[in-house]
Amino acid sequence: MTPRKQYYETIANTLIDKMKPRGIDAYYVSDSKEALDFIKNMLTPGASVSFGGSATLKEIGFHDFITHSADYQVFDRTTATTPEEKRKMYQEIVGCDYFFMSSNAITLDGELVNIDGYGNRVACLIAGPQQVVIVAGMNKIVPDVDSAIARVRNIAAPPNTIRLNKNTPCASTGRCGNCLSDDCICCQTVITRKSSIPNRIQVILVGETLGF
């Protein structure tokens, strides 16, 4: 095991202990393949599954796996085109068995920090789906909430705005402009310090750099 991998595992074990009293289950896997295998073993055949927009999920191969599987009922919001279809799709997503996402940042005390544009992802994190599964690379770990918010605004948001073709100050300068642009993707800030339903939220920590 390399020193970096050993460090990741040490931090992950600390986080796992910190999340337990918060009602959040956490696990550590060494790489993307193990993360995807963990997910495959977790899912119940026939379950309804949905997911938020996430570079991390794409990088570990989750999107290819879930969208090509006939074992689950998959609700993919990107397939909805009309306002009516989007509204119906959202209703299905909120009631699904498993909702997958990443977290923009995780503090060393085990708090989840997420900032959204429309808020559909954080809404499902807060309430609705029976199980929320968060997959996060160890690059998402930060000391505290202030560091987490700074990370989202200055490290995660700029490349995300480029990925989404948004016209925001951070897309052109690479740093947060604290904007109120029509294209702003930093509209909703959610800090999850505890799961009100014990073990509803599960976090898979991956010993790699994943996502933004």
C-alpha positions as CSV (number, residue, x, y, z in Angstrom):
1,M,0.0,0.0,0.0
2,T,1.4,3.4,-1.0
3,P,1.6,6.2,1.7
4,R,-1.2,8.1,-0.1
5,K,-3.5,5.0,0.0
6,Q,-2.6,4.4,3.6
7,Y,-3.4,8.1,4.4
8,Y,-6.8,7.8,2.6
9,E,-7.7,4.7,4.5
10,T,-6.7,6.3,7.8
11,I,-8.8,9.4,7.1
12,A,-11.7,7.3,5.9
13,N,-11.7,5.3,9.1
14,T,-11.8,8.5,11.1
15,L,-14.8,9.7,9.0
16,I,-16.6,6.4,9.4
17,D,-16.4,6.8,13.1
18,K,-17.5,10.4,13.0
19,M,-20.6,9.6,10.8
20,K,-21.9,6.9,13.0
21,P,-23.4,9.2,15.7
22,R,-24.8,11.3,12.8
23,G,-26.9,8.3,11.7
24,I,-24.9,8.0,8.5
25,D,-23.4,4.7,7.4
26,A,-20.0,5.0,5.7
27,Y,-17.7,2.6,4.0
28,Y,-14.2,2.8,2.4
29,V,-13.1,1.2,-0.9
30,S,-9.7,1.5,-2.5
31,D,-10.8,2.3,-6.1
32,S,-13.6,2.8,-8.6
33,K,-13.9,-0.8,-9.4
34,E,-14.5,-1.7,-5.8
35,A,-17.0,1.1,-5.5
36,L,-19.0,-0.1,-8.4
37,D,-18.9,-3.7,-7.1
38,F,-20.0,-2.5,-3.7
39,I,-23.0,-0.8,-5.4
40,K,-23.9,-3.9,-7.4
41,N,-23.9,-6.0,-4.2
42,M,-26.0,-3.3,-2.4
43,L,-28.9,-3.1,-4.9
44,T,-31.9,-5.3,-4.7
45,P,-33.2,-6.7,-8.0
46,G,-36.4,-4.9,-9.1
47,A,-35.6,-1.8,-7.1
48,S,-36.3,1.7,-8.5
49,V,-33.1,3.7,-8.9
50,S,-32.3,7.3,-9.8
51,F,-29.3,9.6,-9.6
52,G,-28.3,13.2,-9.6
53,G,-25.9,14.9,-12.0
54,S,-22.5,13.6,-10.9
55,A,-19.1,13.4,-12.7
56,T,-18.0,11.0,-9.9
57,L,-20.8,8.5,-10.8
58,K,-19.8,8.6,-14.4
59,E,-16.1,8.1,-13.6
60,I,-16.7,4.9,-11.6
61,G,-18.9,3.5,-14.4
62,F,-22.2,3.7,-12.5
63,H,-24.1,5.4,-15.4
64,D,-23.1,2.8,-17.9
65,F,-24.0,0.0,-15.5
66,I,-27.4,1.3,-14.3
67,T,-28.7,2.5,-17.7
68,H,-27.9,-0.7,-19.4
69,S,-29.3,-3.0,-16.7
70,A,-32.6,-4.7,-17.0
71,D,-32.6,-5.6,-13.3
72,Y,-33.8,-2.3,-12.0
73,Q,-36.4,0.4,-12.7
74,V,-34.3,3.4,-13.6
75,F,-35.6,7.0,-13.5
76,D,-33.1,9.1,-15.6
77,R,-34.2,12.8,-15.5
78,T,-32.2,13.6,-18.6
79,T,-34.7,11.6,-20.7
80,A,-37.5,13.9,-19.8
81,T,-38.0,16.6,-22.4
82,T,-41.3,18.5,-21.8
83,P,-42.2,20.3,-18.6
84,E,-44.9,17.7,-18.0
85,E,-42.5,14.8,-18.4
86,K,-40.0,16.5,-16.1
87,R,-42.6,17.0,-13.4
88,K,-43.8,13.4,-13.6
89,M,-40.2,12.2,-13.6
90,Y,-39.4,14.2,-10.5
91,Q,-42.3,12.6,-8.7
92,E,-41.0,9.2,-9.6
93,I,-37.5,10.1,-8.5
94,V,-38.6,11.4,-5.1
95,G,-40.3,8.1,-4.4
96,C,-37.6,5.8,-5.6
97,D,-35.9,3.1,-3.5
98,Y,-32.3,4.2,-4.2
99,F,-31.0,7.7,-5.1
100,F,-27.3,8.0,-6.0
101,M,-25.2,11.2,-5.9
102,S,-21.9,12.5,-4.9
103,S,-21.2,15.2,-2.3
104,N,-19.4,18.4,-3.1
105,A,-17.5,18.2,0.1
106,I,-17.3,16.2,3.4
107,T,-15.8,17.7,6.5
108,L,-13.5,15.8,8.8
109,D,-16.3,15.8,11.4
110,G,-18.5,13.9,9.0
111,E,-20.8,16.6,7.7
112,L,-21.9,16.6,4.1
113,V,-21.9,20.0,2.3
114,N,-23.7,20.4,-1.0
115,I,-24.5,23.4,-3.2
116,D,-27.0,23.1,-6.0
117,G,-28.5,25.1,-8.8
118,Y,-32.1,23.9,-9.1
119,G,-32.0,22.0,-5.9
120,N,-33.4,18.6,-7.1
121,R,-30.3,16.7,-5.9
122,V,-30.2,18.2,-2.4
123,A,-34.0,17.9,-2.1
124,C,-33.6,14.1,-2.6
125,L,-30.8,14.1,-0.1
126,I,-33.0,15.7,2.5
127,A,-36.2,13.7,2.0
128,G,-38.0,11.4,-0.3
129,P,-36.0,8.4,-1.6
130,Q,-35.8,5.5,0.8
131,Q,-32.0,5.2,0.5
132,V,-29.5,7.9,-0.5
133,V,-26.1,6.6,-1.6
134,I,-23.3,9.0,-1.8
135,V,-20.1,8.2,-3.7
136,A,-17.1,10.5,-3.0
137,G,-13.5,10.5,-3.8
138,M,-11.1,11.4,-1.0
139,N,-10.4,14.7,-2.8
140,K,-13.7,15.9,-1.4
141,I,-12.5,15.8,2.2
142,V,-12.0,19.2,3.9
143,P,-11.3,20.3,7.4
144,D,-14.6,22.1,8.2
145,V,-17.8,23.7,6.8
146,D,-16.1,27.0,5.8
147,S,-13.5,25.1,3.9
148,A,-16.2,23.0,2.3
149,I,-18.1,26.0,1.0
150,A,-14.9,27.6,-0.3
151,R,-14.1,24.3,-2.0
152,V,-17.4,24.1,-3.8
153,R,-17.4,27.7,-4.9
154,N,-13.8,27.8,-6.1
155,I,-12.8,24.2,-7.0
156,A,-16.0,22.4,-7.9
157,A,-18.3,25.0,-9.4
158,P,-16.0,26.6,-12.0
159,P,-15.4,23.3,-14.0
160,N,-19.0,22.3,-13.5
161,T,-20.3,25.5,-15.1
162,I,-18.0,24.8,-18.1
163,R,-19.3,21.2,-18.2
164,L,-22.9,22.6,-18.2
165,N,-22.2,25.4,-20.6
166,K,-23.2,28.1,-18.1
167,N,-22.4,31.7,-18.6
168,T,-21.1,32.7,-15.1
169,P,-18.1,34.7,-13.8
170,C,-16.5,31.5,-12.5
171,A,-16.7,29.9,-15.9
172,S,-14.6,32.7,-17.4
173,T,-12.3,33.5,-14.5
174,G,-11.9,30.2,-12.7
175,R,-12.9,31.6,-9.3
176,C,-16.2,32.4,-7.6
177,G,-17.7,35.8,-8.3
178,N,-20.5,35.4,-5.7
179,C,-22.8,36.0,-8.7
180,L,-26.5,36.3,-9.1
181,S,-26.3,35.3,-12.7
182,D,-29.3,33.6,-14.4
183,D,-27.0,30.7,-14.9
184,C,-25.8,30.5,-11.3
185,I,-25.4,26.9,-10.1
186,C,-24.9,28.0,-6.4
187,C,-28.5,28.7,-5.4
188,Q,-29.1,26.2,-2.6
189,T,-26.6,25.4,0.2
190,V,-27.3,22.3,2.3
191,I,-25.3,21.2,5.3
192,T,-26.2,17.7,6.4
193,R,-25.0,17.3,10.0
194,K,-27.3,14.4,10.8
195,S,-29.6,12.0,9.2
196,S,-33.0,12.3,10.8
197,I,-33.8,8.7,9.6
198,P,-30.9,6.5,10.9
199,N,-28.9,4.8,8.2
200,R,-31.0,6.3,5.3
201,I,-27.8,8.0,4.0
202,Q,-24.9,5.7,3.1
203,V,-21.5,7.1,2.0
204,I,-19.0,5.2,-0.1
205,L,-15.6,6.8,0.3
206,V,-13.2,5.9,-2.6
207,G,-9.5,6.1,-2.3
208,E,-9.1,8.1,-5.5
209,T,-9.5,11.6,-6.9
210,L,-13.0,11.6,-8.4
211,G,-15.3,14.3,-9.8
212,F,-14.9,18.0,-9.2
